[in-house]
Amino acid sequence: MYFDEFFSIHDTSFIGYGATINDEAEESAEEASSRNGFRNEDTAPRSFPQFVQLPPELRHQIWHFYCPDLSAKARVLPFLEFPTTTVDWQNEYSLPDYQALAEQTKNLRAVLSTHRESRSIAVRKYPDELVMDSTSGAAVVRFRKETDVIFLMELLTDVDYSVPEFGNEIQNLAVGVVEDFSEERYFYDGSILKVLPALKGLFPNLRRLFSHWPSLTQPTEMEEWCVTEHVHLYMVKTYYERVSGVDELPSTLFCWPDLDAHLDFARSLVPQMCSLEKMEEAGVEFWPIVEFESEMSMQMYDMMKRLYWNPPFRTHGRDSPDSGDDESNADHTDSDEYGSGVVDHHESMDFDGSLEDETSFGLLSCLRPDAGRVLAELNVERGLRSHKRKAIAVDTDDEEENEMGHDDDGDRPQNKRARLFRPTLGFDVEEEEEEEEDLQPDQGG
């Protein structure tokens, strides 16, 4: 019998690697759907025989809707530490991450274990196997080694691990803290590069190394690039149990640069953990991965995102997108980011990798002490005033056309290079209201 995913799909009374095994699906779709009947006198049937009669394209769409990971461009799989054969069942510190991984992969495991057709869909998306530890045999988590990031919060070097196969297939690794067991030293952030030889010994196929950067309540230059559309975003439900007596599933958001599609952006605007020369010399790319894990840090992320997408904070001009497009993009981002664990921008603005002074972010200069009040006031009145902003944008475009003149041939290209904005320091809500009042018709006339 081949063991694959997690055993405790319906039963979560046992938590840990030993209880995280599930049998491979061995029956066809028709055989699985032909099993009618009820369970524990439930009114809902256990099977839907008509499912196999649906067109294949519709069945595939249903599976993708049920399991968003099937559409994810990249994921983060969090582990507390390198798996070993020793499982401390009383170790409360290890429980959240194990259960978080089980909760995170629950839908994918259901697709893998339902029937052959669904399993083939999942295996095509995630063909690689991440071998973990188990008290009852080899446990496997499906992943795609070229895109998925394995996150180890803690890692010990100079230790003989019992499951060396765990690191053989990993190409993208994120690390929080590395402890040199022999010298009792800790390495984090940029200093992790000092123990790179030891990491290569554990992960022989390592291509990209990410240093974990937990986001604080105040933004820094490390977080600014996270709100752009040139990054990977992935939401993870972190499981906490027996802390307040109630099980909770708070969300944590991981952001890391999309190095395959936007390498120029990463090299230009993402803070580097080391120089490009050192990366080339080491043979491993070294970049940050930012985690927004607390409620306050998530609020900070939303605030920075609004500063990035909100038209009043943009530098309007010929090369900047229209205000209407910015607002629609912001709405699209807001509606999609928190609907599932998968958070990715499918359409990106053009970026040629060039850097000008006017393309700097400038987010930090705008996040003054009263920025929260400003954003709150903007938020409250956003719905009532969105049409006025569009009117302002139209007037601005008309004024530009009057200044530049009309193009008689109508062949002027419409594509515009996206420009990163620089918010102004003197922005005031009252000034915006005065500008909008000028647009109101004279009631006394």
N, C-alpha and C positions, 0 to 999 in steps of 0.2 A: 504494500500500500504506500502510495506516495503522499506525503504530507505537504500541504501548501500553506494556507493563510491561518487566520485565527480561529480557535475552536469556540470561543465564547461569544457567538453572535447573539444568542438569546440569553445566555447566562453569564453575568459579570460578577458572580459572587467570588470567583478566584481571579486575582489580578497578578500578572507577572508573565514572564516568557514561558513558563511551564504550562500555562493555560491558554496559550495563544497559537493553537494549531487547528487547522481545519482540513478535512479531506478534499481531495480534488474531485471536481464534478466528473462523473463517469457515465451519465446518461445523456441521451440526446434531448433536443428541445421538445420533440413530440412526446417522448416518453415522460419527460418531466411535467408537461402540460396535461397529460392524460390521467394523472393521479387526482381524481376528484375526492371530495369528502370534507368533513369538518373536523375541527380540533377543539377538544374541550367544550363541545356544544356551542362553539362560536357561530354567529349568524353569517360571518363572512367566509366564503369558500377559500380553501387553501390553494386552489389552482385556477387558472384561466385558460381553458383549452383553446379558445379562439385566438390566443396570442400568436400561435404559429401560423395562423391563416392570414395574418396581416402582411402587407408587403415588406420585404427585407429592409428597404430604406426607412420605413416607419418604425420597424422594430429597433433598428440601430438608433434612431432619434430618441426613442423611449429610453433605451439604456443610457444614452448620453445625458438625457434629462435627469434620470435617476441618480447617475454617478457623475458629478461635474469633473472629477479627476480624469475622465476619459477625454475631456476637452482641454485640459490644462497644458499650457506650454512648458511649465516647470513647476516642481513642487519642493517643499522642504519637509524632510522626514526627521523629526526630533528624537534623539536618544539621550538618556541621562549620561551614559558612559559606554565604553566599549563592552559589548556583551561577553559574559563569562559563564562557565557552567555552574558557578555558585550563585544561587538565588536565595537571598535572605527574605523570607516571607514576612518577617516582622519589620522590615526596613521601610518605614513610612516615607523616607526621603525618595525612594525609588518608585513609589506607586504612581504619582501623577503622570510622569512621562510614559510609563508603560501603558496606562489607561488612555492617555492622550493619543498614542499611536494606534491603539485598538479602535478608539472612537474615530480617528481621522480616516482609517482605512476600512471602516465598516461597510460602506456602500460598495467599494471596489471588491471587497472579499465576497459580498453577496453576488456580484456579477460573476466572479470567478467560480463560484460554487453552485450556481443555479443549473446550468446545462452546458452542453458543448458549444453551442453557438455563442452564448454570452461569454463563455470563458475565452473563446478564440478572439473575440473583440478586445477583451482586456489584455490578453497575452500579446496581441499585436501592438497595443499601445505601450505596454510595460513588459518587454521581453526578457529583462534581466532579473536575476534572483539575488536578493540580499540575505545571506545565511546568518541566522541569529542562533542564540542558544536556547535550549529547552531541556527540561528534566526528563522528557519522554521522547526525545528524538530531535531531528533537525527541523527547525522552524524557518520558513522562508517568507520574505516580504517582496512582492513584485515592485519593480521600479525601472526607470529608464536612466541608465548610467550617464548618458551624454548630457542630460538636462537636469535631473533631480539632484538636489543638494542634501547630503546627509549631515545633520547637525548633531555634534557631540558637545554637550555642555562641559564635560570634564574628560580629560584624556591623560593617562599615565604612560610615560615612556620607560624603557628599560624593564618592562614587565613581560613575562611569557603568558600571552593570552591563549586560552584554550580553544578559541574559535578564530583562528587566523583567516579563515575563508571570508569572514565578515568584511575585511578590508580589501580583498582582492579585486572586486569589481567596482569599487568606488573611485570615481573620477573627480567629483565635486564635493569637497569637504568643508564644512563650517565648524570652527572650534571656538569654544568660549575660553577655557583655561587649559593649558598644558602643564603638567607637573613632571619635572624630571625626578623620578623616584630615587635615583642613586644620589643626587646632589641636594635633594629636597629644595628645589627651586621652582618657582612658578613663572610661566611665560604667558603673556596675553597681548592683544593688540599687535603692534609691529614687531615686538620681541619674539613672537612665535616663529619668525623666520630663522631664529638661532637654533631651533630644534627641528628644522626641516629635514635633515638627514634621518633623524629618528622617525619622523612622520612618513618619509618615503619607505622606510623599512616596514611599517605597518600597512601602508597603502601604496603598493608598488606601481599602480596605474594612475596615481594622482596627477591631475592636470591643472585644477584650479583650487586654491586654498582661500577660504573666506574667514576673516576675523570677526567674531561676534561683537556687535556694538549695541548694547542695550540703550534704547532712547531714554533720555531724562525728561523732566517736565519743562525744561527750557531748550529751545531749538539751538543747534549749532550748525556749522557748515557741513557736518557729517550727515545731517538729515535733509538738507535743502533739496538735493537731487532726487530724493525719494518720491516727490510729488509729480515728477515729470512722467511722460509716457514712454521713456526710454529705459524702463526698469522692469524687472519681474516683481510681481506682488503675489503673495500667497498667504491666505488666512488659515490659522490653525486653532482649533478649539482645545484649549488647555484644560485638562481635567483635574479638579481639586476635590478631594473627598475627606470627610470627617474633620474638616477645619471648623466649620460653623454649624455642623450637624446636618447640612443640606448640601447635596451634590451640586456643583456649579460647573458651567462650561464657559468661562470667559474666553474672549477671542484675543489672539495675539497675531500681529501682522508682521511678516518678514518682507524686507525690501532689499534687493541686490541688483547690480547692474546687468543689463542684457548684453553680454559681451559678444554674442554671436551676431545680433542684428544691429547693435549700436556701439561698436567698439570705439569709434572716434569720440562719441559723447563721453564714454567712461574715461578715456584717457585725458579728456579736456576738463571735465567738470566734476568727476567723482574724486574725492580725496584719496590719494594713493597711500597704501600702507608701506610701500617702498618704491624706489625708482624703477622705471621700465628696464633700465640696464640690469639691475639686480634680479628682476623677474626673468629676464632672458638668461642670465647666468645661472640662476637656480633651476631653470627648466620648468617652473611652476608659476602660474599667474597668481597674484596675491591681491585680493580686493576686500572691501568691507561688506558685511551684511548687517543691516540695521533691523532691530526688533522693537516694535511698538507693543509692549506687553501690558501696560497699566492703562487704566481708564483715562488718566490725565495725559499720558503720552499719546493715546489715540485721539483725544481732543486736540492736542497740539498738532497731530498729523492733519486732522480735518481743517484746522485753522490755516496751516501752511498751504494746504491744497486750495482753500478758498482764496488765499492771497495770490496763488499762482493763476487760478482760472477766472477770478473776478475781474470783469472789464474795467472798473474804476482804477484798479491797481496796475493796469497794463500801460505800456507806452504806445499810444495810438500813432499810426502813421501808415505810409504806403506799404511797408513790409510786414505790418502786423496783421493778424487775422481779424476779420470783422467781429464786432461785439456779439452779433447774433450767433456766430459759429462758436465763440468762446463759451457763451452761456449754454448752448446745446451740448457742447463737450462736457461742461461741468455737470449738467444734469445727467448725461450718460454715465459719467464716472461715478456720481453719487448713487445712481440706481443699481449699478452692476457690482460695485466693489464689495458690498456686504451681503449679497444674495446667496453666496455659496463660499466654499473654501477656496475656489479658484478666483484669483484676482489678476487680470492681465488686460493691458490695453491692446486691442487687436489692430487698431489703426494708429499710426504714428505720424507726427509731423515731420517734414523733411529737416534733416540736420546734416550740414556739410562738414562739421568738425572744426570750422573756423571759429576763432575767439576774438571778439571785439569787446572793448570796454563797455559798450552799451548793452551787451548781451548778458551781463552778469546778473545773477539772481537778485541780490540785494534784499532777500527776505528778512535777514536779521535786523537790518536798519529800520524795517517797518514794524517789527515786533516790539514796540515800546510798551511800557507798563499799561497804558490804556488801550492797547490793541484789542484786548478781549472785549472791552466795552464797545469799541467801534464795530467789531465784527458782529457782536450781539445785536446792535442796532440795525446793521445791514441785514442780518438774518431775519429779524422780525418783520421788516418792511419789504423784504425781497419779493414776496408774492404780489404785493400791491403795487410795487414800483418797477417790476420787470419790463412792462410795456413802455414805461417812460425811458428806461435805459436804451431800449431799442430805438425809440424816437431820437434820442440824443445821438446814437450811432449813425442813424440815417442822415441826420442833419450834418454830422461831421463828414460823412462820405460826400454829400452834396456840395459842401463847401470845398472839399478837395478837388472835386470835378470842376467846379467853377474856377478855381485857381489854376488848375493844370490845363483846362480846356477840354473840349470834347474830342474824342477820337472818331473821325468820320468813317473810317474804314471798318471800325468795330472789331479789328483783329488784335486788339491789345491782349497779351496773355493774361490769364486770370490766376495762374499759379503764383503763390507768394511764399517766400521762405519764412518759416516760423521763427519768431524772435523771442528769446527768453526775456521776461519783463524785468523792469527795475521799479519797484513801488516807490512812490514819493514820500518823503518824510513829513511833509506838511499836509497830508490828506486829512480832511475833516468832514464829518457827516453833514454839518451845518452848511458848508460850502456847496456840497452836492445838492442839498435841499433847495438852496437859493437858486442854483442853476436850473433845477427842475421847475421851480416856481415861475421862472421866466418863460417856460414853455406853456404854462397854463393860459387858457383864453381869459380875456378880461371880463370878469363877471359883471362889472358895473356898466359896461357898454351895452 
